[in-house]
């Protein structure tokens, strides 16, 4: 048996391994916790808010709506940088735009894209606090002005039911 002459060298050797073991245990705990809690992340509400904000920022500038949109000359997907394939064909998204003239209370424009079943589902999920399997929706109403200085109300309803399912 070999005897170490220096007790300090012996304690330094043990402390290095001790910190290595502690580091491995702490790393395992952190990794396990992250794997467990990251599995159930639900970003549907955030996605619907981003979609409605993107359309709002695209169509309205300084309180004025783009005249091309009012005249149905605008491709909203190209103008706002949205993917028509994802919104219309994935059946996980819904986007509805309506413009109402506040003086006459007449609907000027009403267009919808995506999964049309979400129209009723969004009304339900916006009124019920915990609708687990329904899409999460965002409803934005903004008063805007057109080039003729008419007051209009732009109503944007965006819904997302995209759920990431890891294998």
Buried (B, 14 or more C-beta within 10 A) or exposed (E): EEEEEEEEEEEEEEEEEEEEEEEEEEEEEEEEEEEEEEEEEEBBBEBBBBBBBBBBEBBBEEEBBBEEBBEEEBEBBEBBEBEEEEBBEEBBBBBBBBBBBEEEEEEBBEEBBBBEEBBEBBBEBBEEEEBEEBBBBBBBEBEBBBEEEBEBBBBBBBBBBBEEEEE
